[in-house]
Amino acid sequence: MPNQVLTIEPQNELKFKVDFSGLFEQGCTTYMRLTNPSNDTVLFKIKTTAPKKYCVRPNSGVIEPNSKVEIAITPQPVYVDPNEKHKHKFMVQSVIAPEGKTNIDQVWKEISPDQLMDYKLKCVFETPRGTNLNDAGDTAAQNEVTKKRVAVADEAKSSTKEAVESLIQNEAKRKDDNHTTGSLSAKTVLNLIIKKEKKNSLIIISSDILAYVILVW
């Protein structure tokens, strides 16, 4: 196989922006530049291991001697499967155009494999914070989910604290109305809380000093 005659930029990686869930950011097109520094006309094709996830324009063409072409690679509105993120690659195939041949499709059909020049680039997926999803995406996504869970738990603690205070006041008022005495026991407060919260996905056990949040999945 002959060495690639084209100069390809970037040289090794194509970078794409995704969010923490692995969804491609829309409107973010990545560009590849092909330069033909030779005195020959070169035919090229762009191939990928994930053709349904990218729109490549142009995906084939002709580069005249000492000229260049820019390839626009636009991700589709789909998710990058965590199990496949290392498998996304692009390949530039090129061949010196035979003299006198004008039918490009026919040239590609007739060309022998040992005449093809291949060049491969891997895909790198970057999150909004600049981290590399290929290496740290799973951790980043998990951290984001954890933050959301903590936020939900904190909000639940605050709302439950208010609910507990309201329950205590209402129970105390009920005892006053019934002319009973004595303060509420911890067991009574706990029963009131569980009775109020048992229908929710969060069961919250709270006291004046300590609050435990148990996430029930």
Steps between C-alpha positions, in 0.01 A plus 500: 500500500652838398542784749219754521570778253255742660579719799217457750407742777448429782756223492375247754170595666164645413339674798126513559302670776252298707310561821544290815239252383691438177267692266674685217473878529309629201643766276858394579666394175853362491718568197769298326729655241651297218794652312651360184865616484580281201488563128241226452124512518378301801164337558379462859227337708411551867382194691395451862424209731177678607338627179157551661638741758678747272422705192814547287508762224656442258564132564689453173648709225801611299791712619701668229880535531613748768147566620292415806146416607320537832282219630211586736407225747174568683378261772139386490270563802579164655678361806847353507472150642755474787588151377578631150667834568847355436386346172412825320763558232534669164709392206619702201548286192676651203645394167689670221254565219591294192570708192219516250239370745201730542248266663595522867254232616647259248852578621409403858347175377804406296772611741701223664539500882877537480455837327288647780648739754329482841522736794309448827390748768333419830211695651529681832189615687529808719253609768405867558768524772770388263548149637552207269199271496714217361699493824285664764152524359349223710636652821386848403152377422481313827619807690232709334232250597635492856482880522139493388416237759667701775307809391174306514590367844590848631174641369311212659673562834397865495139431406472218754639718778222750434247217485622359831474839672148536364408149619636567847310828527178342376535205736576732792198713410284189484614398848427851630153488349444163664642635829779242506852564618847374424745552216519289186728200524760422234301190407186706445684747277658216304163334443353827383784551252485149356122521473534822301790396277441130437326568168805679359813349349697662782457382859642766730573454868569833669559641849612834646865396474542238225333416164542176315406469135432153364457480125262220410542382140 
